[in-house]
């Protein structure tokens, strides 16, 4: 939960990847968040420059925080 930007992110749902603008539409099914994909994305972000990885993480509604 520490990784998720919450209501400030583009995908605020902690369960799925529903875009912020589509939260009001319950008729569409969205891809669930996947732990492995999330970990891979955060690890890749740590290897690059902030200007490169910040848009990718923001698109998924994530922050670059290591969770122990």
C-alpha positions in Angstrom: 0.0 0.0 0.0 2.9 2.4 0.6 3.7 2.2 -3.2 0.3 3.4 -4.3 -0.2 7.1 -4.8 -3.9 6.8 -3.8 -6.4 9.4 -5.0 -3.5 11.5 -6.4 -2.4 8.8 -8.8 -3.6 8.0 -12.3 -4.7 4.5 -11.1 -5.9 5.0 -7.5 -7.4 1.6 -6.9 -5.1 -0.7 -4.8 -6.7 -3.8 -6.3 -6.9 -3.1 -10.1 -5.5 -0.7 -12.7 -8.7 1.3 -13.3 -7.8 4.8 -14.6 -8.9 7.7 -12.4 -11.3 9.0 -15.0 -13.1 5.6 -15.2 -13.7 5.0 -11.5 -17.4 5.9 -11.9 -18.0 3.0 -14.5 -18.4 -0.3 -12.7 -19.4 -2.1 -15.9 -15.8 -2.5 -17.1 -13.4 -5.0 -15.8 -9.8 -3.8 -15.4 -6.6 -5.7 -15.1 -5.8 -6.6 -11.5 -2.5 -5.3 -10.0 0.1 -8.0 -10.2 2.8 -8.2 -7.5 5.5 -9.5 -9.9 4.9 -6.8 -12.5 4.8 -4.1 -9.9 8.1 -5.3 -8.3 9.7 -5.5 -11.8 8.6 -2.0 -12.7 9.9 -0.5 -9.4 13.3 -2.3 -9.8 13.6 -1.0 -13.3 12.8 2.5 -12.1 15.6 2.3 -9.6 18.1 1.7 -12.4 17.2 4.7 -14.5 17.0 8.5 -14.1 14.0 10.0 -12.3 12.9 11.8 -15.5 12.6 8.4 -17.2 10.9 6.3 -14.6 8.6 8.8 -12.9 6.1 8.9 -15.8 6.0 5.1 -15.9 5.3 4.8 -12.2 2.8 7.6 -12.2 0.9 5.8 -15.1 0.5 2.8 -12.8 -0.3 4.9 -9.8 3.0 3.9 -8.0 5.8 5.6 -6.1 9.4 4.6 -6.0 9.5 3.3 -2.4 11.2 0.1 -1.3 8.9 -2.0 0.9 10.5 -4.4 3.3 
